[in-house]
Amino acid sequence: MNDDKEPQGTNPWMKSLAIWLGIFLALVVFVTMFEGSSRSSQAEGIAYSDFLNRVEEGGIKEADIGNGVITGTLTNGTTYRTTAPANTAFVEQKLNENKAITVRFKAEEQPSIWMYLLYQSLPFLFILGIGFFVMRQMQKNAGSGAMGFGKSRARMLTQKEGRVTFDDVAGIDEAREELQEIVDFLKDPTRFARLGGKIPKGALLVGSPGTGKTLLARAIAGEANVPFFTISGSDFVEMFVGVGASRVRDMFEQAKKNAPCIVFIDEIDAVGRHRGAGLGNGNDEREQTLNQLLVEMDGFEANEGIIIVAATNRPDVLDPALLRPGRFDRQVVVPRPDIDGRLKILEVHMKKVPLAPDVITRTLARGTPGFSGADLANLVNEAALLAARKGKRLVAMREFEEAKDKVMMGAERKSMVMTEDEKRSTAYHEAGHALVSLHVPGCDPLHKVTIIPRGRALGVTWNLPERDRYSMSMKQMKARLALCFGGRIAEQLIYGADELNTGASNDIQQATDMARSMVMEYGMSEKLGWLRYRDNQDEVFLGHSVSRNQHMSEETARLIDSEVRRLVEEGETTARKVLTDHLDELHRLAGALLEFETLTGEESKKAIAGQDIGRDDGAARGSTPVTAAGSSIPKSKRPGAGGWGDAAPQGA
């Protein structure tokens, strides 16, 4: 923001126009000053001898003598110009002999000293004027000008830009209640002062990306109807030492002028990381910025009426001084919504979408575990786009289901072609995953299985929990280990060990990581006990990951590897037993996938039992191009939803 406030009603475009108009008038004056010499230079120049001949022949009508130059008009009306000699007596005699020539003498003009100074200084004044105009334009955007590095880049949002209230924030009722006190304080500060209470100076919103932290901060300002300053943590840091601290000071100065107000710092971990953890010394720019922020929030000078609201998804890296009482003394967790929260969020986003009568919001909420508010907004938007692409006037449940599949599993890749053998191998692979999930206790219910490529997946087996899950038992994790190997073992039983392909690479990676976490983090190994053998993250030094548990002995490391192998082999044995005992069901399910290419959980159960799945809209064999197995998909970002794409488990 700029310290120089524009007068009310002043149009910045008019000011710029006035400056440019002044520059234009200066150019006009500059050109006019030399207009006389330009005009004289337009006269026809003739030789002195030619001038004398024309005098004798009577070809001269007028003659003006002065300043060493003779100018005038010829008898044909043309102007002329010639240089006169130092002694003009001879010329005067010749002109006087011809009485028809009008002779005039010009007195020698002495230029004014002010005109001389103006002639010399005008170019420099013109250059200085342009430089002043450029510098003023650069300083208008605080922080971006050549002289404005220390200006705050915080923007003040007013209610004209769209007021957001708590009615627009759904699914995070607990966080709203935590922040309601801040709203009440901004509306009526004396209510708390009478009882000697002090409102927290800062509130830290902690939550995963997309859970609505920024929206919640805007809702606080909208409810209290106060100015709202917003800035990102990275906007404080520059390559010049001291700039960030200057911007912090300027931001608080602007906030004091508009108090009571709210200052929202997004991604505060960019500037509030733990001091001394970096590679630099104590005088680096980021730490100086953090020091200034700490002083401004709770120093000798009180900042009454200024409430700092910050957001981050990495509270573990913040400096302890930033979190102590008196600064960010209230931490508000903004979690991913549960089923009731997802229902409310969907209702908010569906207000602007024309819905068909068959849309059941609770069914969509149940089928989207782990979705954040941003994910649900994207789901509704994708459904509206699909309906518009089909030329529909209402968004039906079918569009929402297709949008959900697209968001969770990726878009269908119908343009890729595979051979019949490759398609058959993919069908057995996904059928193996599905069959294991149906017969191993602890697995989530089977939701859908498909051999149509989606995103980077070349086939997906998708499991959904019956309700929101916040933890996993050892039984459930061992079931997922068995589920990881369902595809690889199914291929081995059908084609033999020599025909195995690379499609299970991600399966093996997911199973290994899960087993290692069970041993080293969750205390699920009797031999190693309830000890933690690794931290949440490894340190990074110059781009290389350095393990923190270098104190681990060789014997302990061997024991960990042995326990990890044991858990993986137990999962493999469980999956092999299930598929061997139900080999006929494996053939039936793979055959149904080859015919219909996509089956729901209920249709998969009917196919395993040899029953008619109850639909005839399935594509004929090979009607939809599918790619071969042999690729993998990344881990799912949706906790609680297990999807195995071409033998690549997600959400494990």
HUMO-V568411 format. One record per helix or strand of 2 or more residues. SS is the DSSP state (alpha for helix, beta for strand). FROM is the first residue (numbers start at 1). TO is the last residue. If there is no record, write none. Layout:
ss: {SS/SS}
from: {FROM/FROM}
to: {TO/TO}
This chain:
ss: {alpha/alpha/beta/alpha/beta/beta/beta/alpha/beta/alpha/beta/alpha/alpha/alpha/alpha/beta/alpha/beta/alpha/alpha/beta/alpha/alpha/beta/alpha/alpha/beta/alpha/alpha/alpha/alpha/alpha/beta/beta/alpha/alpha/alpha/alpha/beta/beta/alpha/alpha/beta/alpha/beta/beta}
from: {12/35/44/48/60/69/79/89/102/113/155/159/166/173/190/202/213/227/233/243/261/268/285/306/315/320/330/339/361/373/397/420/445/460/474/486/497/502/539/544/554/583/598/601/641/648}
to: {33/41/45/57/66/74/83/97/105/140/157/161/168/187/193/206/224/232/235/257/266/270/297/312/317/323/333/352/366/389/409/439/450/464/484/495/499/520/541/546/581/596/600/608/645/650}
